Amino acid sequence: MTWPPDITRLKRDLNITDSRDDAVLQEQLDAAVGFVQRYHDGRFEFDPLFGVTGLPAPGPEMELGTLRLAGRWYTRRRSPDGVIAMGDLGAQNIPGFDSDLERMLEMGRYGGSVIV
């Protein structure tokens, strides 16, 4: 895997084969990549074009987590109030966080200590 993940990998992860929503998917992916880079600024080498900083590259779990975050935001755009209709089953609340994503991205309660 390479950083940053591209739209082809996002579409493969979401099992999308057409190009109908490519612009929206790219927006979600760009936002997720930017979010992860800002959150982990100074912990990982995110841009190898500008030289080696001695920082490690993001691992595969960080890359997959970023793809899953972009996919979550893509799906969630259809339920901005956090509720999704499920036909005969009624409405269902969608949680605003995902502990698996927090683990993969080393965020939230899985982020570790930060000294500023």
Secondary structure, DSSP 8 states (H G I E B T S, - for coil): --SS--HHHHHHHHT--SSTTHHHHHHHHHHHHHHHHHHTTTTS---GGG---S-----HHHHHHHHHHHHHHHHHTT-TTSEEE-GGG-EEE--S--HHHHHHHT-GGGS-----
